[in-house]
């Protein structure tokens, strides 16, 4: 197949139209962090100026607390040594007790 300058230009226009159409339909998700009141996106992520974005902030009030998340495990290990916290290195790594 032989392409002419006009056929290549037409093909490029169609390809651009397809890419634009796809970008309008395809949502992308990125995770950033807020620093000094500004959302910092992942390194290397380039978004065009003027791009309209939607920011969804997780509802922190509805997140369960640490104790709520791990409530099923509280008290599960009832056969541990009473001095485990004080002598953890002894029990985990075999170090001498002080």
Secondary structure, DSSP 8 states (H G I E B T S, - for coil): ----HHHHHHHHHHHHHHHHHHHHH-------EEETTEEE--TT----TT---------GGGS--HHHHTGGGTT---SS-TTTTTTHHHHHH-----
